Amino acid sequence: MTTDTFLLDHRCKSFPLGAEPCRGDEIGARGWHVLADDLAYPLATLRTSALAHNLAWMQDFARRKGVELAPHGKTTMSPELFAMQLQGGAWGLTFATIFQLAVGVEAGARRAIIANQVLADADLDGLAALLARHADLRVWFLVDSLAQLALIEDWARRRAYGGRFDVLLEIGIPGQRTGVRTLDQALALGRAIARSPVARLGGVECYEGSVATCDSEHDAREVSALLHRVNDAVRACDAEQLFADASILLTAGGSAVFDLVVPMLRSSGLTRPVQGVLRSGCYLTHDHGNYRRFLAQVERREGLDASLRPALEVWALVQSVPEPGLALLTCGRRDISYDLEMPIPAWHAPRGARAARPAPAGWKISALNDQHAYLRFDAGFAESTGMPSVGDRVALGISHPCTTFDKWRWMALVDDDGAVSGAIHTRF
């Protein structure tokens, strides 16, 4: 399936109502420009130079560390961006649901990790259908309890299913989300999977992001404790020859402290080689807030001058300046992330200007309504720091790209000068 045949028309938010429909790969020929007000506001954009940089940077990081990359697809759910990551060298893709997996398979993924439990009949039916339809597809999903394994085996009996699913043993953190809590639980489950007629134990998985606080000393200590537990489980399962493949798949790595899990992904001293896979997803677009702060810690630990660049912005119009120090923007909860923190003013382009300048440091978004953003500024220093005026354009940076992507069915690809060069679509 090609990924550039989606249609843009009046049904797509921010596409001009009076414009002729076009395919996503044709929009660049329109000659549209973000700062020419050719498209309606709010407008979600992806900076192509930052996407290319982030794609190359993360692949190079994985290569230097001797691990593979299976980016988490739930971040963008975009077939175009999936194809870009796969073409850029990703080993595979990661998903959270069977629905997401199907989108990734359409985009060309032939290795996938479902970093979640699979146990519902409809999901097992769907996974079996995908595997039957694509002989070259390999999918691993997580198992963390004997109860889950029993449900999978019951499904297989009722469906008379003769195949075996590839699964990963999930190691969890007490008080956090899924995953076995003790070594005894891990070993008992590993033994049961190895005996199961419907599952094959491919390796071990964990997720470290829930303990990260953006304090390097704390994060290194807590992640190391988790990795020690994972290592104990891997060695115990390996000692009993519970793994089914010639190599052991070890996978971890969210988007915050992915560097800290690399030692686990290169485990040695086992009876068979290890295939280490990072699952970071937000690196492709990065952000202006939460992950920017975490990446500053990664840069310090790795001795880097710089790493990822923010690519995703939502442009809005100043629609009202009803009182000193307050401007209302045409962007709200329906358009942009707010689950971790408020959007961050990044760029300001006065009405009529075809170039943007950095937003003044004192500008802050204090609140969002469904369709409005409250931009606060110091009216007393407006002459020296800049004052937003009705008709101005403001680009808002985001914190946590996942919850901005799921508010858009398409996004414009833009060059650094603001020219619209292409588009991607999403499949949430």
VOMI-817314 format. One line per field, with one value per residue (C-alpha): x negated, y, z negated. Coordinates in steps of 0.02 Angstrom, whole numbers, plus 50000, padded with zeros to 5 digits. Layout:
N
u <- X,...
v <- Y,...
w <- Z,...
***
This chain:
428
u <- 50000,49936,49946,49971,50144,50250,50367,50366,50527,50654,50683,50506,50480,50379,50388,50460,50646,50637,50488,50498,50466,50295,50196,50073,49925,49994,50014,49836,49879,50009,49874,49951,49856,49895,49868,49966,50125,50162,50229,50350,50297,50260,50138,50028,49860,49708,49540,49459,49279,49308,49393,49245,49121,49211,49232,49046,48992,49091,49039,48858,48879,48948,48810,48673,48747,48762,48952,49100,49244,49430,49512,49678,49810,49945,49854,49901,50010,49956,49922,49808,49703,49700,49633,49503,49443,49435,49345,49226,49169,49290,49287,49476,49615,49699,49886,50007,50157,50199,50287,50125,50027,50139,50102,49915,49924,50012,49868,49740,49690,49642,49574,49679,49687,49854,49795,49954,50053,50160,50302,50473,50550,50570,50388,50321,50433,50361,50181,50205,50283,50139,50010,50103,50116,49932,49816,49664,49740,49668,49758,49715,49837,49825,49881,49875,49986,50039,50218,50181,50093,50244,50360,50250,50248,50437,50458,50345,50448,50612,50542,50447,50296,50142,50012,49905,49893,49725,49730,49618,49615,49651,49560,49657,49626,49722,49855,49843,49929,49923,49785,49738,49674,49557,49425,49526,49677,49567,49492,49658,49734,49584,49598,49784,49755,49620,49745,49889,49953,50000,49854,49668,49558,49454,49379,49409,49481,49492,49543,49437,49524,49643,49500,49416,49422,49294,49167,49018,48963,49138,49175,49012,49040,49220,49190,49038,49145,49271,49136,49060,49228,49245,49070,49109,49264,49172,49032,49153,49255,49099,49027,49182,49179,49354,49323,49382,49272,49088,49073,49158,49259,49236,49333,49361,49345,49476,49433,49369,49221,49190,49001,49009,49081,48947,48838,48983,49008,48828,48830,48691,48645,48802,48811,48870,48850,48961,49061,49083,49223,49264,49446,49435,49572,49576,49399,49460,49547,49473,49557,49531,49565,49565,49451,49341,49301,49270,49159,49052,49014,48974,48856,48764,48749,48691,48576,48672,48685,48857,48974,49154,49247,49432,49526,49709,49794,49973,49997,50138,50205,50221,50408,50430,50329,50471,50367,50185,50079,50202,50222,50338,50275,50375,50312,50380,50398,50466,50303,50152,50076,50113,50102,49926,49918,49983,49921,49764,49759,49617,49633,49719,49757,49844,49990,49928,49750,49679,49546,49565,49458,49440,49583,49534,49475,49611,49756,49849,50007,50101,50256,50350,50535,50600,50558,50457,50283,50249,50084,50019,49887,49819,49911,49790,49643,49737,49636,49471,49527,49662,49850,49969,50094,50255,50211,50036,49984,49911,49833,49859,49736,49801,49760,49797,49824,49938,50085,50066,50057,50220,50313,50269,50312,50177,50028,49936,49752,49662,49490,49391,49453,49635,49673,49793,49703,49811,49928,49950,50110,50151,50254,50316
v <- 50000,50174,50302,50461,50434,50508,50649,50824,50922,51028,50888,50907,51033,51184,51139,51293,51269,51353,51256,51112,50942,50865,50712,50727,50714,50855,50991,51056,51108,51231,51355,51380,51460,51454,51642,51690,51636,51514,51384,51407,51419,51326,51232,51086,51081,50968,51047,50934,50979,50929,50766,50719,50766,50670,50516,50511,50554,50416,50285,50335,50326,50149,50097,50166,50075,49910,49897,49905,50028,49987,50158,50162,50195,50255,50423,50476,50338,50407,50287,50415,50434,50246,50224,50359,50270,50100,50170,50258,50093,50046,49860,49863,49960,49952,49966,49956,49875,49758,49901,50002,49851,49832,50013,49981,49822,49918,50043,49904,49844,49661,49654,49724,49725,49750,49827,49775,49622,49538,49427,49476,49356,49490,49544,49367,49337,49493,49448,49273,49346,49466,49330,49217,49356,49405,49256,49369,49458,49427,49498,49484,49534,49541,49412,49450,49320,49139,49203,49292,49138,49032,49148,49136,48946,48942,49050,48932,48780,48863,48921,48759,48869,48770,48908,48980,49164,49246,49324,49421,49403,49574,49628,49762,49884,49871,50005,50041,49964,49789,49659,49522,49587,49449,49332,49181,49245,49275,49102,49015,49110,49077,48892,48894,48986,48862,48719,48806,48737,48912,49025,49038,49135,49253,49363,49487,49663,49807,49990,50109,50274,50269,50291,50436,50607,50705,50692,50596,50524,50464,50400,50304,50223,50172,50113,50013,49926,49878,49817,49711,49623,49600,49529,49404,49346,49331,49228,49116,49081,49056,48934,48826,48846,48922,49039,48971,49063,49060,49235,49319,49476,49606,49768,49927,50112,50248,50423,50497,50395,50274,50288,50209,50044,50012,49903,49780,49771,49716,49580,49452,49288,49200,49037,49126,49299,49446,49556,49722,49837,50014,50067,50257,50344,50530,50560,50587,50752,50781,50925,51095,51041,50874,50776,50926,50928,50741,50750,50882,50749,50621,50747,50772,50586,50551,50704,50776,50958,50934,50795,50807,50958,51000,50973,50988,51157,51219,51391,51500,51674,51812,51840,51961,52067,52111,52185,52227,52072,51950,51888,51751,51630,51520,51358,51252,51082,51012,51055,51035,50938,50993,50830,50864,51054,51203,51237,51344,51499,51469,51593,51758,51827,51997,52012,52019,51962,51815,51778,51731,51779,51687,51723,51834,51735,51810,51747,51604,51505,51504,51406,51322,51313,51199,51327,51463,51482,51617,51701,51804,51938,52084,52235,52351,52288,52262,52390,52304,52122,52125,52135,52019,52111,52052,51961,51909,51727,51629,51456,51350,51217,51063,50950,50766,50743,50591,50694,50825,50699,50617,50782,50794,50687,50771,50887,51000,50968,51134,51194,51307,51461,51411,51345,51197,51054,50904,50822,50668,50591,50496,50341,50355
w <- 50000,50040,49901,50003,50077,49938,49989,49915,49933,49839,49714,49647,49508,49567,49752,49843,49872,50042,50107,50228,50146,50171,50124,49982,50100,50209,50079,50102,50280,50214,50164,49993,49850,49664,49644,49799,49708,49849,49727,49584,49402,49295,49406,49350,49439,49444,49485,49614,49569,49387,49437,49547,49412,49274,49383,49422,49245,49161,49288,49262,49073,49086,49206,49093,48944,49036,49023,49142,49147,49152,49131,49041,49172,49051,49046,49222,49297,49466,49610,49692,49535,49508,49684,49652,49496,49580,49732,49612,49540,49401,49359,49339,49254,49084,49049,48904,48990,49132,49222,49218,49276,49430,49480,49462,49565,49704,49697,49722,49548,49546,49368,49227,49039,48954,48790,48705,48655,48789,48724,48794,48920,49053,49034,49042,49194,49275,49238,49306,49464,49491,49468,49589,49717,49708,49706,49675,49524,49349,49197,49013,48875,48685,48559,48373,48287,48289,48301,48465,48534,48485,48581,48736,48724,48701,48857,48955,48902,48950,49117,49150,49180,49226,49223,49083,49039,49003,48830,48713,48525,48449,48291,48198,48056,47890,47881,48067,48217,48292,48274,48151,47984,47923,47992,47935,48034,48186,48183,48154,48300,48410,48377,48416,48580,48630,48601,48688,48853,48911,48857,48884,48762,48867,48733,48593,48591,48469,48468,48366,48402,48255,48129,48220,48136,48239,48098,48165,47997,47954,48129,48145,47975,48008,48185,48129,47998,48131,48250,48111,48091,48279,48288,48150,48244,48410,48333,48239,48396,48500,48373,48395,48585,48587,48735,48902,49027,49069,48994,48845,48880,48744,48762,48662,48688,48685,48742,48579,48513,48655,48635,48462,48525,48655,48539,48519,48706,48727,48594,48608,48525,48585,48682,48839,48914,48869,48988,48898,48958,48904,48920,48906,49006,48968,49032,49211,49172,48998,48905,48824,48644,48556,48672,48703,48517,48512,48666,48581,48450,48586,48666,48501,48469,48647,48660,48808,48859,48935,48986,49047,49116,49094,49257,49208,49187,49191,49267,49203,49236,49107,49114,48969,48847,48729,48587,48548,48529,48606,48785,48844,48977,49096,49021,48880,48802,48965,49053,48939,48794,48617,48518,48453,48461,48557,48734,48749,48860,48983,49128,49162,49335,49341,49459,49639,49598,49696,49564,49382,49234,49068,48950,48803,48652,48542,48647,48565,48599,48435,48484,48627,48668,48805,48940,48851,48778,48647,48690,48543,48564,48463,48531,48441,48543,48705,48802,48766,48761,48895,48884,48975,49085,49167,49327,49272,49287,49140,49153,48998,48951,48864,48718,48759,48946,48928,48869,49004,49146,49093,49116,49302,49452,49554,49528,49649,49684,49690,49738,49621,49715,49686,49861,49860,49947,49908,49784,49676,49611,49452,49418,49238
***
